[in-house]
Amino acid sequence: MTAFQGFSVPVRSFFAFAVLGLLATSGCGGGAEGDKFKGDRGSVSGTITYKGAPVPAGSSVVFQAAAGYTAGGKTNEKGEYTLSYEGKSVMPAVAYTVQVSAPATAPATIDPAKMGQPSAPAAAPIPVKYSSGASSGLEYTVKGGANKADFELKD
């Protein structure tokens, strides 16, 4: 006689799904975050500026490791950010390339009276080279524990 023989089929099914759910969310077989990374982990926050001023609020900050670990966050009005990795505040302590992208802007409204007239292109709030880890030139090695990663973007 098993422990579940006295229960109805729906109750047994509930218990089976509950056990499977616990196993799925417990990170079995992997590191602390379920990604199989066994080393130290750290949290990352900092400030990003361009020409001495904070980058626009809502700018995306992405850390990408060669091993495939990716963490991201958004800046606030002071250029401050905190990274999130798989919904958590800690990430594998390895080397990362860094990219910073300005938030998408709303499409400009078109003034029919000025149609056909050339207009000056809007200046990018952040140089485009920073929107890719391959061209940004920004790198950061995360250490175990709290990390402060500040970046001053240049032309």
C-alpha positions in Angstrom: 0.0 0.0 0.0 1.5 3.4 -1.0 1.0 6.6 0.9 -1.4 8.0 -1.7 -3.8 5.0 -2.1 -6.3 6.5 0.3 -6.6 9.7 -1.8 -8.7 10.3 -4.9 -7.1 10.7 -8.3 -7.4 14.6 -8.2 -5.7 14.8 -4.8 -2.9 12.4 -5.9 -2.5 14.5 -9.1 -2.3 17.7 -7.0 0.5 16.1 -4.8 2.4 14.9 -7.9 2.3 18.4 -9.5 3.2 20.1 -6.2 6.3 17.9 -5.9 7.3 18.5 -9.5 6.8 22.3 -9.0 9.1 22.2 -6.0 11.8 20.3 -7.9 11.6 22.7 -10.8 11.9 25.8 -8.7 14.6 24.5 -6.4 17.4 24.6 -9.0 18.2 20.9 -8.9 21.4 20.0 -10.7 22.7 23.5 -11.0 24.4 26.3 -9.1 22.6 28.6 -6.7 20.7 30.1 -9.6 20.1 27.0 -11.6 22.7 27.9 -14.3 25.3 25.3 -13.2 27.8 28.0 -12.3 29.7 26.8 -9.2 31.9 29.9 -8.4 31.4 33.1 -6.5 28.5 35.4 -7.3 28.2 39.1 -7.0 25.7 42.0 -7.2 26.5 45.0 -9.5 25.3 48.5 -9.4 26.7 51.8 -10.5 26.3 55.1 -12.3 26.7 55.8 -16.0 27.5 59.3 -17.3 28.1 60.8 -20.7 29.9 64.2 -21.0 29.7 64.5 -17.3 25.9 64.2 -17.1 23.8 61.1 -16.3 22.7 59.1 -19.3 18.9 59.3 -20.0 16.6 57.6 -17.5 15.5 54.2 -18.9 18.8 53.5 -20.7 19.5 49.8 -20.9 22.7 48.4 -19.3 23.6 44.8 -20.3 26.6 42.7 -19.0 27.3 39.7 -21.3 29.9 37.0 -20.5 31.6 34.8 -23.0 30.1 31.8 -21.2 26.6 33.1 -22.0 25.6 34.7 -18.7 23.7 37.9 -19.3 22.5 40.5 -16.7 20.7 43.7 -17.3 19.1 46.8 -15.8 17.8 50.3 -16.5 19.1 53.6 -15.4 17.2 56.1 -13.3 17.3 59.9 -13.8 20.6 60.0 -12.0 22.2 57.5 -14.3 22.2 54.9 -11.5 21.5 51.2 -12.3 21.3 47.8 -10.6 21.7 44.6 -12.6 19.3 41.7 -12.4 20.4 38.1 -13.4 17.6 35.5 -13.9 15.4 37.6 -11.7 17.9 37.7 -8.9 20.4 40.4 -7.7 23.5 38.1 -7.9 25.3 36.9 -11.0 28.4 34.7 -11.7 31.7 36.4 -10.8 33.3 36.4 -14.2 34.5 38.9 -16.9 31.8 40.7 -18.9 31.5 43.0 -21.9 29.2 46.0 -21.2 26.7 47.7 -23.5 24.6 50.8 -22.8 21.7 51.8 -25.1 19.6 54.9 -24.9 15.9 54.3 -24.4 13.7 54.3 -27.4 12.2 57.7 -28.2 8.6 58.4 -29.2 8.2 59.0 -32.9 8.3 62.7 -33.8 5.1 64.4 -34.7 5.1 65.7 -38.3 4.1 69.3 -38.9 2.4 69.4 -42.3 3.5 73.0 -42.8 7.1 71.9 -42.7 6.9 68.8 -44.8 9.6 68.7 -47.5 11.9 70.9 -45.5 15.1 69.3 -44.4 15.6 69.2 -40.6 18.7 68.7 -38.6 19.0 65.1 -37.2 18.6 64.8 -33.5 21.8 64.2 -31.6 22.0 60.7 -30.1 21.9 60.9 -26.3 24.6 58.2 -26.2 27.1 57.3 -28.9 25.9 54.3 -30.9 29.1 52.4 -30.4 28.0 51.7 -26.8 24.9 49.8 -27.9 27.0 46.7 -28.6 29.4 44.9 -26.3 31.7 44.2 -29.3 32.2 47.9 -30.0 31.7 49.6 -26.6 35.1 48.9 -25.3 33.6 48.6 -21.9 34.5 45.6 -19.7 34.0 44.7 -16.1 35.0 41.7 -14.0 32.5 40.9 -11.3 33.9 39.8 -8.0 32.1 37.9 -5.2 29.9 40.2 -3.1 28.9 43.8 -3.9 30.4 45.5 -6.9 30.3 49.2 -7.9 30.7 49.6 -11.7 30.7 53.2 -12.8 31.3 54.2 -16.4 32.0 57.6 -18.0 31.0 57.3 -21.7 33.1 59.3 -24.2 32.7 60.2 -27.9 
